Amino acid sequence: MHDDIGGNTLQEWADLASPAIFSRAMRVYSNLRLADRHRPIHNLVISNVPGPPFPLYFAGARLVAIYPMGPIFDGAALNLTVMSYLDHVDFGFLVCRELVPDVDDLAAAVPDALAELVKAAEALDRPGFSRVAPRSAPSRR
């Protein structure tokens, strides 16, 4: 069958069918209020979406920033989506306000956390700092 219709056709069908099936499944899950009947499978979603390193335009106007939004599911508390655009990174927080009432505090902590990461990265580039090479996996014979 793969030879008859080709790999691209199967891949394109999977790209279209998966979101449609997932969307319907989530509607059924929500309509039946299944999240109220069990503990959530997860309570946090984190996504890192690489955006374009070149400027985008809409009707002749240059896009200056992208504010990412990700999905939140019944029973989940927080979605954090990070997206790059040009030479900066933007963060999007989507929360259930009953479960995460202090999302502003979480978002306000991002600049200090990023500064800490930059400081750690700069320490790796200092002269005299040696990086330990990762161990190779043992061979199986």
Stockholm file with secondary structure:
# STOCKHOLM 1.0

chainA/1-141         MHDDIGGNTLQEWADLASPAIFSRAMRVYSNLRLADRHRPIHNLVISNVPGPPFPLYFAGARLVAIYPMGPIFDGAALNLTVMSYLDHVDFGFLVCRELVPDVDDLAAAVPDALAELVKAAEALDRPGFSRVAPRSAPSRR
#=GR chainA/1-141 SS CHHHHCHHHHHHHHHHHHHHHHHHHHHHHHHTTGGGGSCCSCSEEEEEECCCSSCCEETTEECCCCCCCCCCCTTCCEEEEEEEETTEEEEEEEECTTTCTTHHHHHHTHHHHHHHHHHHHHHHTSTTCCCCCCCCCCCCC
#=GC SS_cons         CHHHHCHHHHHHHHHHHHHHHHHHHHHHHHHTTGGGGSCCSCSEEEEEECCCSSCCEETTEECCCCCCCCCCCTTCCEEEEEEEETTEEEEEEEECTTTCTTHHHHHHTHHHHHHHHHHHHHHHTSTTCCCCCCCCCCCCC
//
